[in-house]
């Protein structure tokens, strides 16, 4: 199990494939395996470094205040420790929030930036959603149960629940099989979501950027597209019309094809 010491914590990661490096930053509470459906394709063309963030998976879960800027500094230190000079950087939701800070603070590390289901700063609606998850996690005493009962309905469309209930069940089983964080670590990670505000640094991002949303996402809806597009100089937008917060699971084929095309345009 590969680990490195980075920014004062032990960080777990996995490597698959060969070619230019991609660093994949997980979303809230998830470990590196959350992008399994993407790595299955990306690894045919790229070296995929999938990392566990502070507070999740098999990485360290120290006390203290977590911020998306701190998570970005962790990733920068991870890249240095793992010998990654420059990479395509990819993240969904919390992973996108950390990716923003990474590209703004450490531009030399980022060849291209992929921001999926992203937001520039937490607004009152998103705050209310995340606070509900925090209440559920504490009430249930289980991040796993909170994820399946509380977060899943925000990630997928009603149509997916109706048409493919067995697929939803398989994703729930996948979550149950992963090393989910304890409630206290989840509270620290979700605190980073609540405090996220990258509005003042987005203009510092120089890497070519792909910004995507699911049309039916409510938590991080396309309401965040305009401020991000206005701030990042070289940013392109795509909306997955049939998806909610997690196109990585709801339309794997289209998502993977479009994101790999972006990587290919910015290779070399």
N, C-alpha and C positions, 0 to 999 in steps of 0.2 A: 504494500500500500504506500504509494509515494506521498511524502509530505515534505514541506519546506518550512523553515522559520521565516516569517515575513511580518514586518511591522509589529513585532512583539508577540505574535501568536503563531501557533502551528496551523498550517493550511494544508488541507488534503486536496489532491487533484488526480485526474486520470488523463492519459494521453492516448489518442487513437488516430490512425491515418498517417499520411505523409504529404508534404507540400508546404505552402505558406501557412504560417500559424494563424489559427483563430482562437481567441480567448472567449469562452462562453460564461457569462455571469448569471447565476440563477436568480429566480424570483423569490418572493417572500416565503420563508420557512422551508424552501426546497433545497435538496442537495444537488450535486453535479449531474445526477442521472435524469434530471427533469427534461433535458434536451435530447434524450435518447433517440427520438424519431428524427431529429435533425442530424445528429452525429452519424447516424446510420448512412446518410447520404453525403454529408460534408466530408467525412473521412476518406471517401474515394478520391478526393482532390486536394484536401487540406489536412494539416496536422491540427487536430482539435484538442485544446487544453480546456478541460471542463473542471471547474474549481468549486469547492464548497466555501461559501462566504462565512465570515465571522458570525457565530451564533447559530449555525446550521450544519447539517451533515456531520462529517467527522472532523471539521475544523474546530479551533478553540472557541469557547463561549464565555469569555471573561465578563466580569461585572463592568459596570460603567455605562456611559451614554454612547449609543451608536448613532452615527449620522451617515448619510449617503456619501458625504465627502470622506469620512473615515474609511468606509468600505472601498472607495476608489483608491485611497492610499494603500490599503491592503493589497488590492489587485496590482498596483504599480510595484509594490515590494515583492509580491509573488512573481511577477514577470522577471524582475531582476534576479531573484533567487533561482528561478527555473531556466535562466539563460535565454529569455525571449526578448530580443532587441526591439521588435516592432511587430504588431499583429493587427489583423482584423478583429475588432472588438464588438461583441454581440451581447445584447441583454434584453429581456422582457420584463416589464413592470419594475420591480425593485432593481433588477439587473440593468435595466435601461437607465434608471436614475443614477446608479453608481457609474455607469458608462459615460454619462454626461460629464460628471465631475472628473473622471479619468482623462477624457479627451480634452477638457478645459485646462486641467492642471499639469498634465503630462503629455502634451501633444506629440512629443517625439516618439512615444510608444504606440501611437494609434495610426495605422495605415488607412483603415476605414472604420466607420462607426454605424452600427445597426441598432436602432432604438425602436422597440416594439411595445405597443401599449404603454406609451411613455407619458409623462406629464412634467411640466416645467417647475411648478410649485403646487403644493397641496392646497386645494380650495376647500371651502366648508362642506361641500357634498362628499368629496373623497374622504375627508376627515371623519365624517359621520359613519361612512361605510367601514373604515378601518377600526374605528372605535367599537363598532358592533362585533367585529371579529375578535377583538381583544376581550370583550365581555364574554363572548362564547367560549373562548379558550380557557379563561379562568373558571367559568361556570362548569364546563365539561371536565376540566382538569386534563385535557388532551388536545394537543395541537393536531394530531391525526384526525380526530373526530370533527374538530372545528373546520379543518380544511375540506373535508368531504361534505359536511352538512352546511357550512357557512360560506366558504369561498367558491366551491364548485358552481353554485347557481349563478355567480357573477361571471364565471369563465366561459360558459357554454350557452348556446341559444336554446329556447324552449323546443325548437324543432329537433335539435340533436337529442335531447332527453326523450322526446316522443318517438323518434324514428330508430334510435340506436341505444336503447337502455342497456343492452349488454356491453356496449362500448364504455358507457359511463361507469358501469360496474367494474370493468377491467381496469379503468383508470383509478378507481377507488382502491382496488386490490393492489395496484402498483404503489399507491401512496402508503398503504398499510405495510408494504414490504420494505419501505425505505427508512433510514435512520432519522426520524423526525425530531425536531428540537424539543426540549422541555418547555413548559409554559413560560418560565422566567426568561429564557433566551428569546422566545418568540416575542415577548413584550419588549425586549430591548431592540430586536430587529424591526418590529412594527413601529416602534418609536422613531426609527430613522425615516420611515415612510411618512409619519405624521409631520415631521420637522423638515421634510425635503423642500428646498427652495434653491434651484439652480438658475433662477432667472437672470441674475447679474453676471453669470459666467458663461452663458451659452454663446455669447458673441465671441468668446475666445476660442471656440472650437474651429479648427482649421481642416480637420479630416472630412472627406466626402461622407455624407451622412444619409442613410436610408431611414425614414420614419414611417412606421406602419401602424394602423389601427384596425380593429374589427368594427364594422358598421354598427353592430348591435351591442358594442361595449358601452356600458353605462358608467362604470367606475372611472375608467380613463378613456373617456369618449373623444370623439374628434373635436370637442370644444378646446382641447389642448393643442390642436394642430397649428392653428394660426400663430400663437405666440412662439412656438418652437421654430416654425418655418421662418418667421420674421427675424429671429435672433441668430440662427445658424446660417452662415453665408452660403454654403454649398450643400443644400438639403433637398432631397426629393421625397415625395409623399406617395404612399399607396394605401388604399383602403380595401380590406377584404370584406366584400359585400355580404357574405354568408356566415360571418363569424362574430363572436363576442370578444371577450378579453383574451382568449387563448387560441388564436389561429394555429399555433404550433401543434395543437391536437385536433382542432375542428376541421381544418383543411390542410392536411400535412403536405400533400402533393403540390398544391399551388404555392403554399408558403415556402417550401424548400426550393422550388424552381426559381421563384422570384428573388429569394435571398441569395442563392448561389449565382444568379445572373449579376447581381450587384457586386458580389465579391470578384467575379471574373472581370467586370469592367474596371475594377480598381486593383487588379493584380500587378505584380512586378515591382 
